[in-house]
C-alpha cells in the first residue's frame, strides 16, 4: 500500500504583464520552495485557471490594471491579488488596494520581500507600506460615516473618462490636461460624481468606480 501524501497543497501563483526575464526571476525565488509554483498567464487564463490561488499583476497602465483587478475580484472573489509597480505614490497604492489588491510590491523588492508579501497575503492580511495602510484605514473610516452608496444612477461619457483617470490616481491638473478641459471643470465633475455616488472623498469614489469596472456598459445620459 502506498504511503499517503500529507503535504499541504501547493500555492499556484499566476504572473500577468511580466516580461520573460522577470518571470524567470520569480521562478528562481521559489526554486527551493516546494510549496509555491509560479506560472506566466494572461487575464483570460487567470479568470479560467481554477488551479490559481493568487495572481501577481505587473502595473502598466494604472487605469487598465485597476479595471482588471476589479474584474478578477468580481469573477473570482477567493483569488488573492498582488500588484507590482514602479509607482510609489500613495494614491496609486491605495487605489490598487481599493480595486481589490491585497498587496503592493515595488519593482525593486528583494526576493525576501516578495516571499514575505506572498506569505502575508496568503494568510489573509494586506501587504503595503505602513503609512499607506494607515491612510487607507483613515479614509475608509471617514467615508463610512455617511449613508450607504446610492445606486441606479448613470454616468455620462465625460464622467466615465474622469473616473478612469481618477482610478489611475491622476491629479486634477493631470485629468484636465488629458481631457483638454480646465482644472476647475475637473473639480466640478469630481464634486458632482461624489454627490451622485454618495461618497465624501476622492478615494471612496475611486474605489467605487474600480469595483464597478468603471460603470462599463451603462447607458449614457447627456450632461
Backbone as a chain_set.jsonl record, in Angstrom:
{"seq": "XXXXXXXXXXXXXXXXXXXXXXXXXXXXXXXXXXXXXXXXXXXXXXXXXXXXXXXXXXXXXXXXXXXXXXXXXXXXXXXXXXXXXXXXXXXXXXXXXXXXXXXXXXXXXXXXXXXXXXXXXXXXXXXXXXXXXXXXXXXXXXXXXXXXXXXXXXXXXXXXXXXXXXXXXXXXXXXXXXXXXXXXXXXXXXXXXXXXXXXXXXXXXXXXXXXXXXXXXXXXXXX", "coords": {"N": [[0.857, -1.191, 0.0], [0.601, 2.16, -0.873], [2.202, 5.002, 0.597], [0.391, 7.572, 2.249], [0.08, 10.873, 0.987], [0.725, 13.593, 2.826], [1.427, 16.178, 2.445], [0.991, 19.745, 2.367], [-1.29, 21.456, 0.105], [-0.015, 22.802, -2.965], [0.782, 26.212, -3.481], [-0.316, 28.008, -6.17], [0.703, 30.549, -8.276], [-0.277, 32.983, -10.51], [1.321, 34.888, -13.023], [0.984, 38.014, -14.416], [1.444, 40.283, -17.072], [4.277, 40.46, -17.123], [7.613, 40.528, -18.31], [9.61, 37.935, -19.93], [12.147, 37.716, -18.62], [11.667, 38.743, -16.071], [9.757, 36.906, -15.22], [11.343, 34.62, -15.1], [12.955, 35.406, -13.011], [11.143, 35.445, -10.836], [10.555, 32.73, -10.776], [13.031, 31.723, -9.984], [13.16, 32.687, -7.403], [11.515, 30.976, -6.014], [12.583, 28.502, -6.397], [13.572, 26.644, -4.562], [11.433, 26.16, -2.998], [9.044, 24.039, -2.306], [6.399, 24.455, -1.881], [5.324, 26.453, -3.411], [4.387, 27.504, -6.641], [5.034, 29.274, -9.579], [3.518, 30.648, -12.481], [3.482, 31.9, -15.779], [0.843, 33.806, -17.141], [-2.261, 35.092, -18.544], [-4.918, 37.608, -18.535], [-7.284, 36.158, -19.319], [-6.509, 33.55, -18.805], [-6.145, 33.694, -16.044], [-8.73, 34.163, -15.18], [-9.96, 31.816, -15.94], [-8.357, 29.848, -14.897], [-8.662, 27.67, -12.536], [-6.888, 26.456, -10.859], [-5.227, 28.354, -9.918], [-4.411, 30.192, -7.051], [-3.571, 32.657, -6.436], [-2.681, 35.841, -7.846], [-0.15, 37.713, -9.359], [0.236, 40.85, -10.459], [1.664, 42.843, -12.934], [2.014, 46.283, -12.858], [1.064, 48.316, -15.359], [-0.484, 50.255, -17.293], [-2.173, 52.184, -15.062], [-5.026, 52.628, -14.995], [-6.099, 50.594, -16.695], [-5.038, 48.35, -15.407], [-6.254, 48.492, -12.875], [-8.913, 48.206, -13.564], [-8.785, 45.576, -14.468], [-8.116, 44.288, -12.085], [-10.487, 44.714, -10.651], [-12.276, 43.229, -12.235], [-11.238, 40.62, -11.979], [-11.546, 40.277, -9.241], [-14.331, 40.396, -9.004], [-15.133, 38.189, -10.55], [-13.739, 36.042, -9.459], [-13.821, 35.82, -6.372], [-12.3, 34.632, -4.313], [-9.725, 34.65, -5.16], [-6.497, 35.738, -4.534], [-4.927, 38.84, -4.828], [-2.076, 40.574, -5.981], [-0.193, 43.486, -6.628], [2.505, 44.686, -8.587], [4.62, 47.396, -9.023], [6.307, 50.362, -10.309], [5.581, 52.755, -9.338], [5.476, 54.609, -6.472], [3.702, 56.28, -5.34], [1.36, 57.294, -2.922], [-1.406, 57.496, -3.503], [-1.729, 55.902, -5.766], [-1.108, 53.358, -4.777], [-3.085, 53.07, -2.799], [-5.344, 53.161, -4.415], [-4.977, 50.798, -5.845], [-5.319, 48.893, -3.807], [-7.932, 49.507, -3.148], [-9.168, 48.649, -5.476], [-9.073, 45.961, -5.228], [-6.664, 44.633, -4.744], [-4.53, 42.813, -2.535], [-2.007, 43.253, -1.867], [0.916, 45.305, -2.42], [3.776, 45.532, -4.224], [6.956, 46.973, -4.729], [8.892, 47.373, -7.732], [11.52, 47.113, -7.158], [11.68, 45.362, -5.097], [13.139, 42.996, -2.888], [14.07, 39.467, -3.152], [13.421, 38.286, -0.68], [11.523, 40.074, 0.346], [9.495, 39.706, -1.54], [8.786, 37.044, -1.015], [7.898, 37.353, 1.644], [5.713, 39.091, 1.294], [3.959, 37.494, -0.239], [3.467, 35.444, 1.583], [2.204, 36.856, 3.659], [-0.107, 37.853, 2.355], [-1.263, 35.443, 1.542], [-2.044, 34.479, 3.994], [-4.16, 36.065, 4.577], [-3.862, 38.775, 5.184], [-2.974, 42.263, 4.504], [-0.416, 43.543, 2.43], [1.489, 46.303, 2.372], [3.093, 49.559, 2.349], [3.382, 50.899, 5.65], [2.514, 53.519, 6.139], [0.744, 53.929, 4.075], [-1.273, 52.056, 4.557], [-2.281, 53.068, 6.949], [-3.298, 55.523, 6.088], [-5.23, 54.599, 4.299], [-7.041, 53.224, 5.983], [-7.887, 55.359, 7.604], [-9.22, 56.983, 5.711], [-11.246, 55.288, 4.821], [-12.696, 54.921, 7.159], [-13.622, 57.504, 7.505], [-15.131, 57.78, 5.209], [-17.104, 55.948, 5.716], [-18.756, 57.181, 7.471], [-20.888, 58.35, 6.302], [-24.147, 57.731, 4.731], [-25.253, 54.671, 3.044], [-23.93, 53.871, -0.21], [-25.301, 55.321, -3.166], [-27.409, 53.93, -5.717], [-28.383, 52.933, -9.084], [-27.925, 55.126, -10.639], [-26.624, 56.808, -13.595], [-23.707, 57.19, -15.618], [-22.281, 59.814, -17.539], [-20.552, 59.964, -20.706], [-18.33, 61.672, -20.447], [-18.089, 61.776, -17.665], [-17.361, 59.139, -17.12], [-14.871, 59.133, -18.337], [-13.477, 60.886, -16.684], [-13.604, 59.396, -14.315], [-12.074, 57.128, -14.984], [-9.492, 58.2, -15.15], [-9.27, 59.147, -12.595], [-9.286, 56.792, -11.089], [-6.871, 55.889, -11.941], [-5.224, 57.308, -10.345], [-4.658, 59.952, -11.001], [-3.976, 63.47, -10.759], [-6.057, 66.452, -10.358], [-5.1, 68.375, -12.123], [-3.659, 66.796, -13.969], [-5.741, 65.255, -15.001], [-7.245, 67.258, -16.206], [-5.457, 68.113, -18.22], [-5.26, 65.767, -19.73], [-7.842, 65.494, -20.732], [-8.301, 67.857, -21.957], [-9.574, 70.052, -20.745], [-10.554, 72.631, -18.362], [-8.975, 72.885, -15.126], [-10.659, 73.607, -13.041], [-13.037, 72.73, -14.052], [-12.72, 70.002, -13.938], [-12.69, 69.68, -11.151], [-15.334, 70.348, -10.642], [-16.644, 68.24, -11.943], [-15.73, 66.049, -10.397], [-16.816, 66.691, -7.895], [-19.534, 66.571, -8.537], [-19.761, 63.883, -9.221], [-19.166, 62.659, -6.772], [-21.361, 63.467, -5.281], [-23.361, 62.198, -6.746], [-22.745, 59.473, -6.474], [-22.661, 59.233, -3.739], [-20.591, 59.594, -1.871], [-17.853, 60.971, 0.11], [-15.232, 61.618, -0.47], [-12.361, 61.548, -2.705], [-10.975, 59.088, -2.828], [-12.821, 57.178, -1.969], [-14.667, 57.433, -4.007], [-13.078, 56.62, -6.15], [-12.579, 53.949, -5.459], [-15.171, 52.908, -5.545], [-15.726, 53.263, -8.256], [-13.77, 51.607, -9.46], [-14.49, 49.099, -8.44], [-16.845, 48.694, -9.736], [-16.097, 48.249, -12.276], [-15.689, 50.653, -13.599], [-18.17, 51.512, -14.446], [-18.737, 50.304, -16.831], [-20.477, 49.663, -19.821], [-22.843, 50.828, -19.118], [-25.785, 52.685, -19.833], [-25.735, 55.878, -21.395], [-26.25, 59.17, -20.212], [-26.869, 62.4, -21.404], [-24.885, 65.138, -20.457]], "CA": [[0.0, 0.0, 0.0], [1.424, 3.358, -0.981], [2.071, 5.93, 1.723], [-0.476, 8.709, 1.955], [0.788, 12.146, 0.889], [0.132, 14.564, 3.729], [1.977, 17.508, 2.181], [-0.047, 20.749, 2.091], [-1.419, 21.752, -1.326], [0.928, 23.786, -3.483], [0.225, 27.508, -3.843], [-0.004, 28.36, -7.547], [0.608, 31.996, -8.484], [-0.234, 33.404, -11.903], [2.037, 36.138, -13.279], [0.4, 38.726, -15.552], [2.124, 41.51, -17.505], [5.702, 40.447, -16.81], [8.459, 40.047, -19.394], [10.197, 36.621, -19.61], [13.252, 37.808, -17.664], [11.072, 38.92, -14.749], [9.14, 35.623, -14.87], [12.442, 33.735, -14.687], [13.384, 35.858, -11.697], [10.189, 34.934, -9.85], [10.739, 31.279, -10.691], [14.249, 31.452, -9.211], [12.879, 32.995, -5.994], [10.822, 29.846, -5.391], [13.181, 27.252, -6.862], [13.759, 25.699, -3.454], [10.2, 26.152, -2.202], [8.132, 23.049, -2.902], [5.013, 24.825, -1.614], [4.9, 27.545, -4.289], [4.682, 27.382, -8.068], [4.624, 30.458, -10.328], [3.322, 30.385, -13.904], [3.082, 33.052, -16.577], [-0.51, 33.654, -17.679], [-2.856, 36.34, -19.009], [-6.199, 37.775, -17.842], [-8.208, 35.056, -19.605], [-6.024, 32.378, -18.091], [-6.382, 33.885, -14.615], [-10.168, 34.014, -14.945], [-10.358, 30.428, -16.165], [-7.462, 28.92, -14.213], [-9.137, 27.396, -11.184], [-5.772, 25.988, -10.038], [-4.525, 29.512, -9.372], [-4.936, 30.755, -5.808], [-3.054, 34.012, -6.293], [-2.191, 36.474, -9.071], [0.762, 38.848, -9.223], [-0.02, 41.643, -11.662], [2.577, 43.938, -13.208], [1.267, 47.515, -13.089], [1.478, 49.036, -16.56], [-1.409, 51.382, -17.281], [-2.962, 52.032, -13.831], [-6.463, 52.521, -15.242], [-6.397, 49.264, -17.222], [-4.704, 47.363, -14.381], [-7.242, 48.525, -11.812], [-10.119, 47.603, -14.122], [-8.559, 44.132, -14.468], [-8.233, 43.851, -10.692], [-11.908, 44.69, -10.297], [-12.908, 42.106, -12.934], [-10.783, 39.386, -11.347], [-12.157, 40.202, -7.913], [-15.753, 40.109, -9.165], [-15.329, 36.853, -11.115], [-13.155, 35.026, -8.578], [-13.638, 36.533, -5.099], [-11.316, 33.993, -3.441], [-8.395, 34.823, -5.735], [-5.733, 36.773, -3.84], [-4.307, 39.658, -5.867], [-0.943, 41.425, -5.604], [0.27, 44.348, -7.711], [3.906, 45.129, -8.53], [4.795, 48.556, -9.89], [7.398, 51.29, -10.015], [4.984, 53.955, -8.77], [5.355, 54.517, -5.024], [2.761, 57.304, -4.899], [0.363, 56.734, -2.005], [-2.724, 57.403, -4.131], [-1.725, 54.748, -6.661], [-1.149, 52.149, -3.956], [-4.41, 52.998, -2.181], [-6.301, 52.814, -5.471], [-4.798, 49.375, -6.136], [-5.97, 48.159, -2.717], [-9.364, 49.721, -3.295], [-9.659, 47.883, -6.618], [-9.101, 44.539, -4.904], [-5.352, 44.063, -4.428], [-4.211, 42.578, -1.128], [-0.604, 43.586, -1.654], [1.575, 46.151, -3.417], [5.223, 45.374, -4.196], [7.737, 47.802, -5.634], [9.687, 46.557, -8.66], [12.839, 46.94, -6.557], [11.564, 44.464, -3.938], [14.103, 41.894, -2.812], [13.421, 38.149, -3.113], [12.851, 38.049, 0.641], [10.299, 40.869, 0.441], [8.486, 39.032, -2.361], [8.32, 35.871, -0.25], [7.135, 37.829, 2.798], [4.446, 39.617, 0.8], [3.102, 36.374, -0.628], [3.067, 34.748, 2.805], [1.241, 37.708, 4.374], [-1.366, 37.87, 1.597], [-1.82, 34.082, 1.608], [-2.644, 34.298, 5.314], [-5.345, 36.893, 4.714], [-3.579, 40.16, 5.541], [-2.595, 43.158, 3.406], [0.997, 43.944, 2.408], [1.704, 47.622, 1.776], [3.781, 50.428, 3.31], [2.546, 51.189, 6.823], [1.895, 54.848, 6.014], [-0.363, 53.798, 3.134], [-2.349, 51.346, 5.242], [-2.876, 53.994, 7.911], [-4.09, 56.491, 5.324], [-6.375, 53.888, 3.738], [-7.998, 52.982, 7.065], [-8.458, 56.652, 7.996], [-10.153, 57.444, 4.689], [-12.417, 54.422, 4.795], [-13.494, 55.234, 8.336], [-14.29, 58.774, 7.25], [-16.142, 57.556, 4.166], [-18.199, 55.141, 6.254], [-19.612, 57.988, 8.331], [-22.065, 58.747, 5.538], [-25.029, 56.605, 4.429], [-24.893, 53.71, 2.005], [-23.792, 54.427, -1.553], [-26.508, 55.332, -3.999], [-27.376, 53.047, -6.889], [-29.385, 53.246, -10.079], [-27.554, 56.299, -11.417], [-25.895, 56.537, -14.829], [-22.606, 58.102, -15.874], [-22.116, 60.294, -18.906], [-19.263, 59.581, -21.289], [-17.29, 62.516, -19.843], [-17.921, 61.35, -16.278], [-16.587, 57.895, -17.125], [-13.485, 59.482, -18.661], [-12.908, 61.444, -15.455], [-13.464, 58.293, -13.367], [-10.94, 56.271, -15.368], [-8.266, 58.889, -14.774], [-9.265, 59.222, -11.139], [-8.874, 55.471, -10.628], [-5.442, 55.795, -12.256], [-4.539, 58.151, -9.367], [-4.234, 61.217, -11.6], [-4.391, 64.688, -10.079], [-6.999, 67.267, -11.135], [-4.365, 69.015, -13.223], [-3.365, 65.776, -14.978], [-7.004, 64.903, -15.652], [-7.584, 68.385, -17.075], [-4.574, 68.073, -19.388], [-5.587, 64.591, -20.548], [-9.151, 65.652, -21.365], [-8.369, 69.146, -22.637], [-10.547, 70.919, -20.092], [-9.993, 73.401, -17.272], [-8.865, 72.173, -13.857], [-11.86, 73.884, -12.255], [-14.1, 71.88, -14.597], [-12.48, 68.679, -13.357], [-13.156, 69.741, -9.759], [-16.801, 70.325, -10.671], [-17.049, 66.871, -12.277], [-15.467, 65.179, -9.249], [-17.814, 67.014, -6.874], [-20.827, 66.047, -8.991], [-19.702, 62.428, -9.135], [-19.252, 62.277, -5.368], [-22.76, 63.623, -4.879], [-24.158, 61.196, -7.448], [-22.466, 58.151, -5.911], [-22.961, 59.264, -2.314], [-19.364, 59.491, -1.083], [-17.369, 62.278, 0.536], [-13.858, 61.897, -0.868], [-11.909, 61.008, -3.993], [-10.571, 57.687, -2.768], [-14.041, 56.369, -1.923], [-15.212, 57.482, -5.361], [-12.207, 55.804, -6.982], [-12.808, 52.546, -5.116], [-16.488, 52.549, -6.064], [-15.623, 53.17, -9.713], [-12.985, 50.427, -9.81], [-15.237, 47.891, -8.097], [-17.94, 48.539, -10.697], [-15.451, 48.242, -13.593], [-15.823, 51.981, -14.2], [-19.505, 51.662, -14.993], [-18.711, 49.878, -18.225], [-21.692, 49.107, -20.385], [-24.049, 51.524, -18.711], [-26.328, 53.641, -20.785], [-25.246, 57.21, -21.16], [-27.113, 60.345, -20.217], [-26.124, 63.566, -21.829], [-24.719, 66.108, -19.381]], "C": [[0.89, 1.236, 0.0], [1.147, 4.283, 0.196], [1.216, 7.118, 1.313], [0.332, 9.995, 1.96], [0.07, 13.184, 1.736], [0.68, 15.968, 3.531], [0.846, 18.488, 1.904], [-0.125, 21.047, 0.598], [-0.479, 22.872, -1.742], [0.2, 25.072, -3.864], [0.65, 27.854, -5.26], [-0.302, 29.833, -7.78], [0.73, 32.301, -9.963], [0.45, 34.758, -12.036], [1.48, 36.785, -14.541], [1.172, 40.014, -15.811], [3.574, 41.589, -17.051], [6.479, 39.89, -18.003], [9.146, 38.746, -18.963], [11.313, 36.676, -18.574], [12.726, 37.949, -16.241], [10.407, 37.619, -14.286], [10.208, 34.644, -14.384], [12.949, 34.11, -13.302], [12.457, 35.365, -10.598], [10.347, 33.421, -9.676], [11.948, 30.94, -9.824], [14.037, 31.72, -7.718], [12.305, 31.781, -5.28], [11.371, 28.498, -5.845], [13.243, 26.206, -5.762], [12.544, 25.621, -2.533], [9.196, 25.221, -2.863], [6.673, 23.417, -2.705], [4.477, 25.907, -2.521], [5.312, 27.255, -5.727], [4.178, 28.634, -8.771], [4.547, 30.114, -11.813], [2.914, 31.671, -14.612], [1.697, 32.791, -17.163], [-0.98, 35.0, -18.212], [-4.212, 36.485, -18.325], [-7.179, 36.632, -18.071], [-7.81, 33.799, -18.847], [-6.278, 32.473, -16.601], [-7.859, 33.705, -14.28], [-10.603, 32.561, -15.046], [-9.552, 29.436, -15.341], [-7.84, 28.682, -12.774], [-8.026, 26.877, -10.274], [-5.007, 27.145, -9.411], [-5.198, 29.986, -8.089], [-4.541, 32.227, -5.64], [-2.593, 34.525, -7.655], [-1.293, 37.637, -8.693], [0.718, 39.613, -10.533], [0.989, 42.767, -11.789], [1.788, 45.183, -13.586], [1.846, 48.237, -14.299], [0.656, 50.314, -16.659], [-2.283, 51.244, -16.036], [-4.45, 51.831, -14.089], [-6.83, 51.12, -15.713], [-6.13, 48.191, -16.165], [-5.747, 47.323, -13.291], [-8.583, 47.975, -12.295], [-10.001, 46.078, -14.112], [-8.671, 43.57, -13.052], [-9.697, 43.708, -10.294], [-12.617, 43.516, -10.967], [-12.523, 40.776, -12.289], [-11.449, 39.192, -9.995], [-13.631, 39.829, -8.011], [-15.982, 38.672, -9.625], [-14.826, 35.745, -10.189], [-12.826, 35.655, -7.228], [-12.557, 35.936, -4.204], [-9.887, 34.151, -3.947], [-7.681, 35.985, -5.042], [-4.865, 37.511, -4.863], [-3.21, 40.545, -5.285], [-0.519, 42.219, -6.827], [1.743, 44.661, -7.503], [4.078, 46.281, -9.506], [5.955, 49.42, -9.448], [6.893, 52.558, -9.356], [4.792, 53.764, -7.265], [4.435, 55.592, -4.461], [1.661, 56.674, -4.058], [-0.985, 56.526, -2.673], [-2.818, 56.196, -5.051], [-1.858, 53.456, -5.864], [-2.526, 51.976, -3.318], [-5.466, 52.615, -3.213], [-6.202, 51.335, -5.835], [-5.483, 48.52, -5.075], [-7.486, 48.295, -2.831], [-9.968, 48.909, -4.43], [-9.639, 46.378, -6.374], [-7.776, 43.905, -4.573], [-5.188, 43.892, -2.927], [-2.751, 42.893, -0.824], [-0.08, 44.475, -2.761], [3.08, 46.031, -3.208], [5.875, 46.36, -5.159], [8.587, 46.9, -6.519], [11.086, 46.307, -8.124], [12.812, 45.993, -5.357], [12.579, 43.338, -4.016], [13.362, 40.56, -2.842], [12.766, 37.862, -1.761], [11.559, 38.837, 0.841], [9.168, 40.246, -0.375], [7.914, 37.838, -1.607], [7.459, 36.297, 0.941], [5.757, 38.331, 2.384], [3.481, 38.481, 0.482], [2.607, 35.618, 0.598], [2.009, 35.543, 3.569], [-0.117, 37.691, 3.682], [-2.038, 36.5, 1.644], [-2.556, 33.857, 2.923], [-3.782, 35.271, 5.602], [-5.121, 38.339, 5.105], [-3.189, 40.963, 4.308], [-1.129, 43.543, 3.545], [1.104, 45.271, 1.662], [2.482, 48.454, 2.785], [2.851, 50.84, 4.436], [1.826, 52.527, 6.687], [0.673, 54.781, 5.101], [-1.545, 53.099, 3.795], [-3.053, 52.254, 6.241], [-3.781, 54.991, 7.206], [-5.353, 55.844, 4.779], [-7.451, 53.673, 4.798], [-8.676, 54.29, 7.47], [-9.512, 57.11, 6.997], [-11.411, 56.597, 4.656], [-13.309, 54.65, 6.008], [-14.275, 56.519, 8.128], [-15.413, 58.588, 6.233], [-17.34, 56.809, 4.717], [-19.119, 55.929, 7.17], [-20.902, 58.387, 7.633], [-22.927, 57.529, 5.192], [-24.507, 55.73, 3.294], [-24.842, 54.382, 0.64], [-25.104, 54.337, -2.327], [-26.316, 54.421, -5.208], [-28.432, 53.51, -7.884], [-29.07, 54.484, -10.899], [-26.816, 55.875, -12.684], [-24.81, 57.598, -15.003], [-22.638, 58.567, -17.32], [-20.753, 59.832, -19.422], [-18.125, 60.379, -20.655], [-17.039, 62.104, -18.395], [-17.11, 60.057, -16.203], [-15.13, 58.164, -17.437], [-12.778, 60.04, -17.428], [-12.655, 60.33, -14.441], [-12.266, 57.412, -13.693], [-9.614, 56.901, -14.94], [-8.151, 59.013, -13.258], [-8.8, 57.9, -10.539], [-7.386, 55.253, -10.886], [-4.603, 56.712, -11.383], [-3.977, 59.427, -9.98], [-4.754, 62.399, -10.787], [-5.4, 65.439, -10.939], [-6.306, 67.904, -12.334], [-4.075, 68.018, -14.338], [-4.63, 65.35, -15.72], [-7.405, 65.998, -16.632], [-6.752, 68.365, -18.349], [-4.941, 66.919, -20.316], [-6.88, 64.779, -21.325], [-9.303, 66.986, -22.09], [-9.417, 70.07, -22.065], [-9.847, 71.685, -18.968], [-9.953, 72.581, -15.979], [-10.098, 72.402, -12.993], [-13.045, 73.056, -12.742], [-13.961, 70.465, -14.056], [-12.992, 68.639, -11.927], [-14.682, 69.664, -9.698], [-17.31, 68.922, -10.987], [-16.884, 65.949, -11.071], [-16.503, 65.427, -8.155], [-19.175, 66.447, -7.255], [-20.87, 64.529, -8.886], [-19.814, 61.956, -7.695], [-20.682, 62.399, -4.854], [-23.621, 62.524, -5.491], [-23.997, 59.815, -6.812], [-22.814, 58.094, -4.427], [-21.752, 59.057, -1.434], [-18.834, 60.895, -0.801], [-15.952, 62.59, 0.102], [-13.483, 61.143, -2.138], [-11.593, 59.524, -3.928], [-11.777, 56.767, -2.711], [-14.703, 56.316, -3.295], [-14.407, 56.581, -6.283], [-12.436, 54.318, -6.735], [-14.148, 52.074, -5.676], [-16.436, 52.356, -7.577], [-14.887, 51.909, -10.132], [-13.762, 49.149, -9.556], [-16.397, 47.648, -9.045], [-17.411, 48.541, -12.13], [-15.712, 49.537, -14.338], [-17.135, 52.15, -14.969], [-19.572, 51.251, -16.463], [-20.049, 49.296, -18.635], [-22.948, 49.8, -19.967], [-24.532, 52.445, -19.823], [-25.856, 55.028, -20.416], [-26.404, 58.195, -21.101], [-26.276, 61.507, -20.714], [-26.08, 64.579, -20.704], [-25.476, 67.373, -19.746]], "O": [[1.826, 1.334, 0.793], [0.035, 4.346, 0.719], [1.302, 7.608, 0.187], [1.176, 10.196, 2.834], [-1.042, 13.604, 1.418], [0.434, 16.853, 4.35], [-0.15, 18.123, 1.279], [0.873, 20.905, -0.108], [-0.188, 23.777, -0.96], [-0.86, 25.035, -4.489], [1.844, 27.981, -5.534], [-1.408, 30.307, -7.518], [1.714, 31.93, -10.603], [0.188, 35.669, -11.252], [1.499, 36.179, -15.612], [1.511, 40.743, -14.879], [4.049, 42.65, -16.645], [6.065, 38.914, -18.627], [9.256, 38.477, -17.767], [11.42, 35.781, -17.735], [13.268, 37.35, -15.312], [10.478, 37.267, -13.109], [10.016, 33.934, -13.398], [13.327, 33.243, -12.514], [12.917, 34.918, -9.548], [10.279, 32.905, -8.561], [11.911, 29.999, -9.031], [14.65, 31.069, -6.871], [12.565, 31.568, -4.096], [10.708, 27.472, -5.696], [12.996, 25.024, -6.002], [12.621, 25.083, -1.429], [8.572, 25.577, -3.862], [5.792, 22.782, -3.284], [3.301, 26.26, -2.43], [6.432, 26.819, -5.994], [3.024, 29.022, -8.588], [5.391, 29.39, -12.34], [2.096, 32.437, -14.102], [1.412, 31.687, -17.627], [-0.192, 35.94, -18.32], [-4.627, 35.579, -17.603], [-7.835, 36.181, -17.132], [-8.657, 33.079, -18.318], [-6.59, 31.474, -15.953], [-8.202, 33.162, -13.229], [-11.502, 32.122, -14.329], [-9.998, 28.313, -15.107], [-7.393, 29.404, -11.883], [-8.189, 26.854, -9.054], [-4.228, 26.944, -8.479], [-6.415, 30.161, -8.05], [-5.103, 32.943, -4.812], [-2.169, 33.748, -8.51], [-1.625, 38.442, -7.822], [1.108, 39.1, -11.582], [1.159, 43.559, -10.862], [0.987, 45.154, -14.52], [2.982, 48.711, -14.264], [1.073, 51.354, -16.15], [-3.061, 50.295, -15.941], [-5.073, 50.965, -13.476], [-7.769, 50.519, -15.191], [-6.896, 47.236, -16.038], [-6.103, 46.243, -12.819], [-9.31, 47.347, -11.525], [-10.959, 45.371, -13.799], [-9.251, 42.504, -12.846], [-10.097, 42.716, -9.683], [-13.465, 42.872, -10.349], [-13.373, 39.912, -12.079], [-11.864, 38.087, -9.645], [-14.131, 39.044, -7.205], [-16.907, 38.007, -9.157], [-15.4, 34.658, -10.134], [-11.669, 35.988, -6.97], [-11.952, 36.658, -3.412], [-8.939, 33.819, -3.235], [-8.215, 37.093, -4.976], [-4.161, 36.89, -5.659], [-3.385, 41.179, -4.244], [-0.489, 41.688, -7.938], [2.182, 44.877, -6.373], [3.726, 46.164, -10.679], [6.514, 49.241, -8.366], [7.689, 53.358, -8.864], [4.05, 52.883, -6.83], [4.388, 55.798, -3.248], [1.097, 55.645, -4.43], [-1.642, 55.509, -2.448], [-3.857, 55.539, -5.115], [-2.627, 52.567, -6.231], [-3.071, 50.872, -3.295], [-6.374, 51.837, -2.92], [-7.215, 50.689, -6.103], [-6.149, 47.538, -5.4], [-8.226, 47.331, -2.637], [-11.135, 48.521, -4.368], [-10.124, 45.605, -7.2], [-7.742, 42.747, -4.157], [-5.65, 44.721, -2.144], [-2.311, 42.813, 0.323], [-0.556, 44.42, -3.895], [3.597, 46.384, -2.148], [5.395, 46.555, -6.276], [8.962, 45.799, -6.115], [11.769, 45.39, -8.579], [13.824, 45.841, -4.672], [12.84, 42.796, -5.09], [12.158, 40.517, -2.586], [11.689, 37.269, -1.701], [10.608, 38.331, 1.437], [8.013, 40.258, 0.052], [6.698, 37.645, -1.567], [6.426, 35.689, 1.22], [4.757, 38.036, 3.039], [2.32, 38.511, 0.89], [1.451, 35.199, 0.644], [1.036, 34.975, 4.066], [-1.151, 37.536, 4.331], [-3.259, 36.414, 1.772], [-3.557, 33.143, 2.973], [-4.31, 35.311, 6.713], [-6.086, 39.068, 5.338], [-3.086, 40.42, 3.208], [-0.656, 43.834, 4.644], [0.839, 45.342, 0.462], [2.532, 48.098, 3.962], [1.67, 51.102, 4.209], [0.665, 52.654, 7.075], [-0.314, 55.484, 5.321], [-2.692, 53.508, 3.611], [-4.277, 52.215, 6.366], [-4.888, 55.273, 7.664], [-6.422, 56.453, 4.79], [-8.633, 53.91, 4.546], [-9.892, 54.33, 7.657], [-10.582, 57.575, 7.392], [-12.514, 57.117, 4.485], [-14.533, 54.582, 5.904], [-15.438, 56.623, 8.518], [-16.496, 59.156, 6.371], [-18.464, 57.002, 4.254], [-20.15, 55.415, 7.605], [-21.891, 58.724, 8.285], [-22.469, 56.397, 5.35], [-23.477, 56.008, 2.679], [-25.588, 55.32, 0.358], [-25.894, 53.407, -2.159], [-25.194, 54.181, -5.652], [-29.266, 54.361, -7.576], [-29.856, 54.862, -11.767], [-26.429, 54.714, -12.823], [-24.972, 58.747, -14.592], [-22.982, 57.799, -18.219], [-19.912, 59.366, -18.653], [-17.068, 59.82, -20.358], [-15.892, 62.086, -17.949], [-16.267, 59.903, -15.32], [-14.243, 57.515, -16.882], [-11.624, 59.706, -17.161], [-11.615, 60.315, -13.782], [-11.529, 56.997, -12.799], [-8.727, 56.217, -14.431], [-7.048, 58.987, -12.711], [-8.013, 57.887, -9.593], [-6.719, 54.527, -10.148], [-3.411, 56.888, -11.633], [-2.944, 59.93, -9.537], [-5.834, 62.335, -10.201], [-5.586, 65.111, -12.111], [-6.868, 67.962, -13.428], [-4.222, 68.342, -15.517], [-4.594, 65.11, -16.927], [-7.849, 65.716, -17.745], [-7.282, 68.578, -19.44], [-4.934, 67.07, -21.538], [-7.011, 64.287, -22.446], [-10.309, 67.222, -22.759], [-10.081, 70.796, -22.805], [-8.685, 71.418, -18.66], [-10.785, 71.699, -15.763], [-10.538, 71.493, -12.288], [-13.94, 72.717, -11.968], [-14.955, 69.806, -13.753], [-13.653, 67.68, -11.528], [-15.249, 69.007, -8.826], [-18.28, 68.458, -10.388], [-17.779, 65.165, -10.755], [-17.011, 64.479, -7.555], [-19.889, 65.908, -6.409], [-21.891, 63.955, -8.508], [-20.482, 60.959, -7.421], [-21.158, 61.555, -4.095], [-24.507, 61.982, -4.83], [-24.97, 59.083, -6.631], [-23.211, 57.048, -3.914], [-21.845, 58.429, -0.379], [-19.293, 61.877, -1.385], [-15.497, 63.72, 0.281], [-14.185, 60.233, -2.579], [-11.902, 58.779, -4.858], [-11.775, 55.699, -3.323], [-15.236, 55.281, -3.696], [-14.974, 55.86, -7.104], [-12.484, 53.523, -7.674], [-14.248, 50.972, -6.217], [-17.02, 51.416, -8.116], [-15.318, 51.213, -11.052], [-13.708, 48.217, -10.358], [-16.885, 46.523, -9.154], [-18.155, 48.795, -13.077], [-15.929, 49.535, -15.55], [-17.198, 52.832, -15.992], [-20.366, 51.788, -17.236], [-20.67, 48.537, -17.892], [-24.033, 49.417, -20.404], [-23.745, 52.915, -20.645], [-25.605, 55.314, -19.245], [-27.391, 58.076, -21.826], [-25.076, 61.563, -20.448], [-27.096, 64.857, -20.068], [-25.476, 68.335, -18.978]]}, "num_chains": 1, "name": "protein.A"}
